[in-house]
Amino acid sequence: MFSKHTAIATTLVVAFFASAQAQTAKSCQALVLSGGANKGAYEAGVIYGLTHLLKEDQVRWDVVSGVSTGALTGGGVSVWPPEKPVEMSEWLTGMWLNMTQDNVFKLWDGGFQEGLYN
């Protein structure tokens, strides 16, 4: 039986190869990332795998979009130049591997209520 991660990985791989085969000189290659907590780290791992296994021109995205945690990952992808996919993927996975609560939000000394009302 397929797990969610297997289904996501399979979808990404099939979509990637389908788009690579349909690519023409006037095509646009897009990377769309979903939201959902740990999926950002998972997506970074998939991007890492793609950039290390495929040719550089196969991992150049003209458009990068994401929702929630996918927007964080997409933002990380979009700030790197297209000719540095391996470096981008290594930075991206490093970011997710070193992510801590302190990097994401700050706890207020007086708790949630103080932060909500002040």
DAKAKA-V178290 format. One record per pair of residues at least 12 apart in sequence whose ideal C-beta (glycine too) atoms are under 8 Angstrom apart, sorted by the first residue. I is the first residue (numbers start at 1). GAP is how many residues later the second one is. Records with the same first field share a line. If there is no record, write none. Layout:
I: GAP + GAP
//
This chain:
5: 37
8: 31 + 34
9: 37
12: 34
16: 34 + 42
20: 38
28: 34 + 35
29: 31 + 32 + 33 + 34
30: 31 + 32 + 33 + 34 + 35
31: 16 + 30 + 32 + 33 + 34 + 43 + 46
32: 33 + 34 + 38
33: 31 + 32 + 33 + 34 + 36 + 37 + 38 + 40 + 41
34: 32 + 33 + 34 + 36
35: 31 + 32 + 33 + 34 + 35 + 36
36: 32 + 33 + 34
37: 32
38: 31
39: 30 + 31
40: 29 + 30 + 32 + 33 + 56
41: 55 + 56 + 58
43: 27 + 30
44: 29 + 32 + 45 + 48 + 49 + 51 + 52
45: 48
47: 12 + 26 + 30 + 41 + 42 + 45 + 46
48: 41 + 42 + 44 + 45
50: 39
51: 34 + 35 + 37 + 38
52: 34 + 37
56: 27 + 29
59: 26
60: 22 + 25
61: 16 + 21
64: 13 + 14
73: 19 + 23
76: 12 + 15 + 16 + 19
77: 15
//
